[in-house]
């Protein structure tokens, strides 16, 4: 199932929290050899995890992490605006209608449907919070995954070649894309909406800051 949790809520789900940060270390440090920090507990965390981001997490039946994404509003600090502006020509992405999506992570044993379920949950965030686009940084290996899910971004800029190519992209989520992603995830739109409503109810915050 999908859980929507702010960073300050993770302590209520220690098993899910711990396995998420360890899976991030496994994916980004071990498998992808990114230059990321892993602490003594085996967690991959960075400074943006301290900003009370919203996490979308696929929870396995045993309570462990199956996959996740991290969201922050572009009106505050983001990875793109602080580390990747050269990819988009030196500009920044700042809008109340655009949130940054980072740390797309999958447990190494996760089923293929988990990636699509996370994307579907991203669509729920867009609809529920009035977000028009997500912005994110992705590497070459993700292009095929996004295409298979049915949620490819508009590429704003790239640098590097081949497997080392890094891009900044912008996602929107149309009703047609939502239906395709739901089919890939093997989930009904009603169930996806139910998980979102359980997390946030019917009274949505008008801005990200109110929930932070």
Phi, psi and omega in degrees: 000161178266135171241142174248114185224132169282160183304322182285358175259351184297329181296341176282349182226066188299323180294316179294316179301309186295318181289331176295310182292330176286323176294325175297319177297318180297317182286306189280323181271307187284308187276321184261348178059037175287156177275076179240158180269136175237126185274184184296338178273359182082018182267139168259109177226154175225185185296336182283340173290345179272359183263017182055053178291168172264127177255139168253121188231131170274117180264126178286163180304333180270008177088005180265171183281131175252333179179160183197164172219160181235136184235137174221146177287144180282358174282350175244201181290138176217159177296317182301311186287342182254344185224345188230023183294333181296333180291330181253031173077021177089359179273186177230163175247109184220111180196141174294347181263002180234127173248149176272136175245122181223175177051048172292113189227139176235136170303140186299341179254010183293144175291158182298334182291342184295318179300317179293323178297322178295317178297320178299319177295325175301321177297324177296321177297316179302311182291317185287324184258002179069037179265132182272324184215154166252142174245144180199160175258135180215156179258177188299326184295336184282342183302314180294320181296314179299320181295317179295323179291328185095027182220069180274143182273164165279123183277122181270337180177157181216159171215153182089175182226155174058225182292342181268004182290131178241135181229157169250129183233164180232125181252142165237170185222094180278161176305323179295316178295321179300315180296320180293317181293320178300320178296318178297324181281344184069032182237147174278152177296328180294318179292319178301316179294323180298316179298321178293314181295327177296328181281322190240346181071195183269343180263098182276141174295144182285336177220160177300324185298328180294332181266352184273000000 
